[in-house]
């Protein structure tokens, strides 16, 4: 099975099969998760300086910050699995 890439914004892509979870970035636990990932050097920021709107958790334990809404990422993920 080939993992088709999913666009995370600003031309940044990742294989759709590597995504474990997509969460909103507003709560205190997610902010702690971001800080812990930064300390472990497992944080990838693809926001291009914009506000973080969604956090993508990968199966490799990486935490990816994106500037697009979680609903948009989920729609793109679902459209890739429908093809």
C-alpha positions as CSV (number, residue, x, y, z in Angstrom):
1,X,0.0,0.0,0.0
2,X,1.4,3.4,-1.0
3,X,1.0,6.3,1.4
4,X,-0.1,9.3,-0.6
5,X,1.2,12.6,0.6
6,X,-1.1,15.0,2.4
7,X,-0.6,18.7,2.2
8,X,0.0,20.4,5.6
9,X,0.2,23.9,4.2
10,X,2.7,26.0,2.4
11,X,3.8,23.1,0.2
12,X,4.8,20.9,3.2
13,X,3.7,17.3,2.8
14,X,3.8,14.1,4.8
15,X,2.7,10.5,4.0
16,X,-0.9,10.1,5.1
17,X,-0.3,6.6,6.5
18,X,2.1,8.1,9.2
19,X,-0.6,10.3,10.8
20,X,-1.8,8.9,14.1
21,X,-3.9,11.9,15.3
22,X,-4.9,15.4,14.4
23,X,-5.7,17.7,17.3
24,X,-6.7,21.3,18.0
25,X,-3.9,23.5,19.5
26,X,-5.9,25.5,22.1
27,X,-5.8,23.4,25.2
28,X,-3.1,23.4,27.9
29,X,-2.3,19.7,27.5
30,X,-1.5,20.2,23.8
31,X,0.8,23.1,24.7
32,X,2.6,20.9,27.2
33,X,2.9,18.3,24.5
34,X,4.5,20.8,22.1
35,X,7.0,21.9,24.8
36,X,7.9,18.3,25.5
37,X,8.4,17.6,21.8
38,X,10.6,20.7,21.5
39,X,12.8,19.5,24.4
40,X,13.1,16.0,22.8
41,X,13.9,17.6,19.4
42,X,10.9,15.9,17.9
43,X,8.9,19.0,16.9
44,X,8.4,20.0,13.3
45,X,7.0,23.5,12.7
46,X,5.4,24.0,9.2
47,X,3.4,27.1,10.1
48,X,5.8,29.6,8.3
49,X,5.4,31.9,11.3
50,X,1.6,31.8,11.3
51,X,-0.6,30.8,14.2
52,X,-0.6,27.1,15.0
53,X,-4.2,25.8,14.4
54,X,-3.6,22.0,14.3
55,X,-1.2,19.5,15.7
56,X,-0.4,16.3,13.8
57,X,0.9,13.4,15.8
58,X,3.0,11.0,13.7
59,X,3.7,7.3,14.3
60,X,7.4,8.2,14.6
61,X,6.6,10.2,17.8
62,X,7.1,13.5,15.9
63,X,4.8,16.4,16.6
64,X,4.0,18.6,13.6
65,X,2.6,22.1,13.9
66,X,0.4,23.3,11.0
67,X,-1.3,26.6,10.3
68,X,-4.4,25.0,8.8
69,X,-7.5,23.9,10.7
70,X,-7.8,20.3,12.0
71,X,-11.0,19.9,10.0
72,X,-9.2,20.8,6.8
73,X,-6.4,18.3,7.4
74,X,-9.0,15.6,8.2
75,X,-10.9,16.4,5.0
76,X,-7.7,16.1,3.0
77,X,-6.8,12.9,4.7
78,X,-10.3,11.5,4.0
79,X,-10.2,12.5,0.4
80,X,-6.8,10.7,0.0
81,X,-8.2,7.5,1.4
82,X,-11.3,7.7,-0.9
83,X,-9.1,7.7,-4.0
